[in-house]
Amino acid sequence: MIKKQTYLITGGAGFIGSHLADELIKTGGRVIIVDNLSAGKKENVNKKAVFYKRDILDPKLAAIFKKERPDIIFHYAAQIDVRKSTKDPIGDAKINILGTINVLENCRNFKVGKIIFASSVGVYGEPEFLPTKENHPLGPISPYPITKLTVEKYLSYYKSLGLDFAALRYSNIYGPRQSSSGEGGVVSIFIDNLLNGKKSVIYGNGEQTRDFLYVADAVKAALLALKAPSGSIYNVGTGKETSINKLYKLIFRDTGNAIHPKKVPPRFGEIKKSCLNSSKIKKELNWRPKWELEEGLKETRNWFKNKN
Ligand SMILES: NC(=O)c1ccc[n+]([C@@H]2O[C@H](COP(=O)([O-])OP(=O)(O)OC[C@H]3O[C@@H](n4cnc5c(N)ncnc54)[C@H](O)[C@@H]3O)[C@@H](O)[C@H]2O)c1
């Protein structure tokens, strides 16, 4: 009998991690989730997964590795709030760097085969050319993406010790289950506000752009990354730029609520343009984004509608 693969997902009660857990379970894999529920929700956790409420910084993380013996780790737990990272860079680095090292040490001690890491478009900083390719200069401009780049370097170090890895530099991911509180995704904030008759805020003139990728496409890239050559780093985005004004208009049209956003001064350190060239993952792993923005927005709106 072929042994079932055991996947451990850190951050598996969160937005992307929980969708990933659902897909891995569909493929017949055994899924272990480690999440401290600081942002994630118990209701996101697939009933067929084994759930541990634990911090990735906790030395007792080792007990989970010892008991469950995962073959592969998807490392998606992180402090993801850029503004929080500027206000509390030490707290941010503790989770995103030291927490990750704790995960990596356990990978080493318990002979995990591979780790897939959720990195970010933020490692490039303000792009010099668009769509941005993996060979673009790296220049993160705030602590959160600095931690992502730092972890990529640690992954190379652990690779030299025998741990296989793939890092996915995601663009802006959106979809059902994304938080609309705090500095959650702009898509979920706009949808939630419009459905509830509330005004949204747009920072600056709204002409800043982002590359919005639907969560199912982000998950598909993670699954394909299982067969990526060791040490691969891939951009994962649509290659299409959408301005915040355009995004608002699309959601506004879709929800049918004519509420105009409030424009306020731009936030310090915000990137003006963002869009990823993902031809490397297309060529090597045959990944393609399947979801058009309008379709993904409809799915997300339906989820919020049923939730409210
Ligand atoms: N959403 C995006 O647009 C995007 C873009 C690029 C990269 N990423 C990365 O993808 C990953 C998942 O992001 P998401 O949008 O699903 O965010 P999320 O906040 O929904 O998920 C992160 C999860 O990690 C958990 N977590 C946080 N700190 C923890 C700790 N110390 N110990 C254990 N669990 C902890 C949270 O409770 C949460 O469930 C993150 O690493 C994020 O940096 C996300």
The ligand as an ORCA input file, in Angstrom:
! r2SCAN-3c Opt
* xyz 0 1
  N      -3.170     37.502      1.275
  C      -2.252     37.962      0.455
  O      -2.514     38.801     -0.429
  C      -0.830     37.477      0.557
  C       0.103     37.927     -0.381
  C       1.429     37.488     -0.280
  C       1.786     36.597      0.717
  N       0.855     36.179      1.617
  C       1.286     35.254      2.673
  O       0.446     34.116      2.670
  C       0.328     33.612      4.017
  C      -1.137     33.495      4.388
  O      -1.722     34.789      4.328
  P      -3.290     35.021      4.535
  O      -3.680     36.161      3.675
  O      -3.999     33.729      4.423
  O      -3.315     35.573      6.015
  P      -4.115     35.083      7.318
  O      -3.847     36.087      8.383
  O      -5.550     34.792      6.975
  O      -3.389     33.708      7.659
  C      -2.261     33.629      8.481
  C      -2.538     32.616      9.563
  O      -1.382     32.490     10.384
  C      -1.808     32.381     11.739
  N      -0.696     32.851     12.586
  C      -0.202     34.106     12.689
  N       0.801     34.132     13.579
  C       0.952     32.870     14.034
  C       1.830     32.265     14.972
  N       2.746     32.984     15.632
  N       1.706     30.943     15.213
  C       0.757     30.188     14.568
  N      -0.098     30.722     13.681
  C      -0.005     32.038     13.408
  C      -3.040     33.276     11.829
  O      -3.885     32.948     12.929
  C      -3.701     33.025     10.484
  O      -4.633     31.960     10.559
  C       1.110     34.581      4.897
  O       2.395     34.069      5.111
  C       1.177     35.838      4.059
  O       2.297     36.631      4.385
  C      -0.434     36.597      1.569
*
